[in-house]
Amino acid sequence: MAYNLFRRAITSRARPINTIKLEQAAPVHQVDERYLSFSIDISLIIGGQWWEGSDRSSRGLGTVRVPPLPLDHPKLSQYVKHLSPAYLRVGGSEADTIHYFCSQELPNEKEPELSEAIWNRLIQFIKEHELKFMFTFKYGTFDRKQHGNWNGADCAALLQYTQQRGVNIDVCELGNELNAYWAFHGLSAQPRAKQLVLDYQRFINQVRLLSPQSRIAGPGSAFWPFLGETIKYLSNITPAFLEELSGQLDIVDWHYYPFQSQRSPIRTRSARIERLLDPRSLKDFEVYSKQLENYRRAFQPQAELWTGESGSAQCGGQPKLSDRFASCFWWADQLGRGARLGQKVMIRQSLIGGDYGLLQRESLKPNPDFWVSWLWKRLMGQQVYSVSSQNPELIVYCHGGHKSNRMTLLIINMTNKPHRLKFQSFGAPKKRFELTADKLTSKKVLINGVIPKFRKGKVRLKDFPKLPKLDVIAPFSINFWTFTDDESITDHHFGEDLF
């Protein structure tokens, strides 16, 4: 394997040593215990328009109709257990055109339907897996004359029905990417901030009255690489919305995809392998995250900041790229970067389906970045620490472990070169887990040189062999290195003398 060839080819004296330093002993942030969460698109839940087989998008949707997702499939249950605890967000573009079974109005021919049977299966799935539930309620006003006069009768009926069945919708939001209505539903459908504030205030009042335990998120605006909210006077609504909203949000959330697929009608950064491996492609997330944090502090300081939706490439992911090893690097970085910036929750679009899913819809096999998520869940705790790398080619993040005296360092090497490492102020080195592949376009990954596999529904960290006793990280690798407190060790590197 490429892994072993690399190990034999490199010697401990071959390259300069790069210092990675823990900047301060106290954590700088704390994320939610469900920080890494995931979505299942409403289109998959109901059997709507989806991405596999589509070569374009239509009003923010794929062009191929799929059957409803079998939520009772044992393999799906197995994967969810390995990614718990988590929030499950159910939203997506069809959330704004759907007809609820509990509505007093008759559906029209073009409306997809959320049936009572499908909704009951969904809430049973949530109960069985002890997930927290985030749901995107229908805004569905596509005429400027309707903006500011949102009718919440369907929302109220669905909330009450769900509560009667013993499930609380933990997080409620109104509408999917309301600042992008112009792109999905036409220019005349785009609500202005002033009218949207009136509608959202009605929504807030309704949820507070009918489901006081629910938290409220908004506005869920879409941001594009380079452009942000895109058209300034048409769709740049987030700051004005947050400023003018008199009701209090519990969560300020936003949506971001670092790349766009070939299906996307708007492409500011097309998904190509060289761009997925360019560190500059990762920096827009930080720019817009800081922008959102400034808005939150100024206008909704009581709220948390969440990334409510994110995937590798907009409009279903890029075929033959989003489901390959090369697409692991942006995800590992965004998890680390989001936590370092103070975001409480990161919701991955999506758990299943499309080219960007953690799981393949038809085969239910895990894609490569499922294993990034699996390692993160097991090794990265809630406490976030400040770290620095002497070498800018190495991207580093640090969290406390799941035990009080443990710490995990995430080291991302997006170069074709190995690097030697030295650590300052981390304590004693313990176990290491290295994610690699035979090639960047591989659909299979290696953890410590071994292809990860479920055996009788289980996979454990101890299933993987210990790495050789070297202080080196491989080219094109994602590394989780663990440490334990030891005040007598302040400056060291992984090597023979430490094992």
Protein Blocks (a to p, Z undefined) as FASTA:
>chain_A
ZZlmmmmmpcfklpccdddddfbfbdfbdcdfklpgcdddfklmnopadfehpabdeehi
afbdcddddfkbmklmmmmmmmcccddddedjklmmcccfkbcbdcdfklccddfklmmm
mmmmmmmnopacdddddfkpabfklgopacfklmmmmmmmmmmnopacfbacehehkllm
mmmnojklpccfklmmmmmmmmmmmmmmmmmmbccddehiacdehklnopaklmmmmlmm
mmmpmbdcfbdcddddfbdcfklmbdfbdcdfklmmmmklmmmmmmmmmmmmmmmmmmmm
mbccddfbdcfbeghiaehklmgfklmmmmmmmmmmmmmnopabdcdddfbgcjkbmbdf
klopacfklmmmmmmmmmmcfbdcddddfblkbccdddddfbfkbccdddddfbfbdcdd
ddehkbpaddddddddfbfkbcbdceehiacddeehiacfklpccddddfbdcehiaddd
dddddfkbmbdcddfklZZ
